Amino acid sequence: MRTHSMKRSLVVAGLALALPFGLTACGGGKPSKEDVKEGMVSMLNESGFDAESMEAAGISQDALDDYYNCVVEDLYDNVSDDTLKALADGDASAPMSAEDSPKFNEAAQACISNLGF
């Protein structure tokens, strides 16, 4: 049981760390919340945090969807359109602005905590 809990804790930490810490993309307008969520899912899948591995760590697809929705809701009106566009594009290699980086980290950590991960 403790191993499962430890494994889950490591996976949850990975959720926050696997997403980019910095994104600066070219303009193009604000993407939809759904596009931002889909980009986040894509980035995490590419980082090995797909639904199957999350399920194996005890995190259901519903809980994972709640996490994505929470992060997007927290970020959507609080970070630049460029950051949202980079997230929507699934561009994990794009640097994030100094203003947006702490907002992203706070949102990810708050959602992890609020969802009881």
C-alpha positions as CSV (number, residue, x, y, z in Angstrom):
1,M,0.0,0.0,0.0
2,R,2.8,2.4,0.9
3,T,4.5,1.7,-2.4
4,H,1.3,2.5,-4.3
5,S,1.0,5.8,-2.4
6,M,4.7,6.7,-3.0
7,K,4.3,5.8,-6.7
8,R,1.2,8.0,-6.9
9,S,3.0,10.9,-5.2
10,L,5.8,10.6,-7.7
11,V,3.4,10.6,-10.6
12,V,1.5,13.6,-9.2
13,A,4.8,15.5,-8.9
14,G,5.5,14.6,-12.5
15,L,2.2,16.1,-13.6
16,A,3.4,19.5,-12.4
17,L,6.9,19.1,-13.6
18,A,6.2,17.5,-17.0
19,L,4.4,20.5,-18.3
20,P,6.5,23.3,-19.6
21,F,7.9,25.9,-17.2
22,G,8.1,28.5,-19.8
23,L,6.3,29.3,-23.0
24,T,6.6,32.2,-25.4
25,A,4.9,31.6,-28.7
26,C,4.1,33.9,-31.6
27,G,0.7,35.7,-31.4
28,G,-2.3,34.5,-33.2
29,G,-5.0,35.2,-30.7
30,K,-6.2,33.4,-27.6
31,P,-6.9,29.7,-28.1
32,S,-10.0,28.1,-26.6
33,K,-9.9,26.4,-23.2
34,E,-10.5,23.1,-24.9
35,D,-7.5,23.6,-27.2
36,V,-5.3,24.5,-24.2
37,K,-6.4,21.4,-22.4
38,E,-5.8,19.2,-25.4
39,G,-2.3,20.6,-25.8
40,M,-1.6,19.9,-22.1
41,V,-2.8,16.3,-22.6
42,S,-0.6,15.9,-25.6
43,M,2.5,17.2,-23.7
44,L,1.9,15.0,-20.7
45,N,1.3,11.9,-23.0
46,E,4.6,12.6,-24.7
47,S,6.2,12.8,-21.3
48,G,4.9,9.4,-20.3
49,F,2.0,10.6,-18.3
50,D,-0.8,9.0,-20.5
51,A,-4.1,7.8,-19.2
52,E,-2.9,4.2,-18.9
53,S,0.2,5.0,-16.8
54,M,-1.9,7.3,-14.6
55,E,-4.5,4.6,-14.1
56,A,-1.7,2.2,-13.1
57,A,-0.6,4.8,-10.5
58,G,-4.2,5.0,-9.1
59,I,-5.2,8.2,-10.8
60,S,-8.5,7.8,-12.8
61,Q,-9.2,9.4,-16.1
62,D,-11.9,11.5,-14.3
63,A,-9.3,12.8,-11.8
64,L,-6.9,13.5,-14.6
65,D,-9.6,15.4,-16.5
66,D,-10.3,17.4,-13.4
67,Y,-6.6,18.3,-13.1
68,Y,-6.4,19.5,-16.6
69,N,-9.7,21.5,-16.3
70,C,-8.5,23.0,-13.0
71,V,-5.2,24.1,-14.4
72,V,-6.8,25.6,-17.5
73,E,-9.4,27.5,-15.5
74,D,-6.7,28.9,-13.2
75,L,-4.5,30.0,-16.1
76,Y,-6.8,31.1,-18.8
77,D,-7.4,34.7,-17.7
78,N,-4.2,35.0,-15.8
79,V,-1.4,34.3,-18.3
80,S,-0.5,35.8,-21.7
81,D,-2.2,34.6,-24.9
82,D,1.3,33.6,-26.0
83,T,1.6,31.1,-23.1
84,L,-1.9,29.8,-23.8
85,K,-1.1,29.4,-27.5
86,A,2.1,27.5,-26.7
87,L,0.2,25.2,-24.3
88,A,-2.5,24.6,-26.9
89,D,0.2,23.8,-29.5
90,G,1.7,21.3,-27.1
91,D,5.0,23.0,-27.4
92,A,6.9,21.8,-24.3
93,S,10.1,23.3,-25.5
94,A,8.9,26.9,-25.7
95,P,10.2,29.2,-22.9
96,M,7.7,30.7,-20.6
97,S,7.7,34.4,-19.6
98,A,9.0,35.4,-16.2
99,E,5.5,36.7,-15.4
100,D,3.7,33.6,-16.4
101,S,6.0,30.9,-15.0
102,P,5.1,31.4,-11.3
103,K,1.4,31.6,-12.2
104,F,1.7,28.3,-14.0
105,N,3.5,26.6,-11.1
106,E,1.0,28.0,-8.6
107,A,-1.9,26.7,-10.7
108,A,-0.4,23.3,-11.1
109,Q,0.4,22.9,-7.4
110,A,-3.0,24.3,-6.3
111,C,-4.9,21.9,-8.5
112,I,-2.9,19.0,-7.3
113,S,-3.6,20.0,-3.7
114,N,-7.3,20.9,-4.3
115,L,-7.9,17.6,-6.0
116,G,-6.3,15.6,-3.2
117,F,-3.5,14.0,-5.3
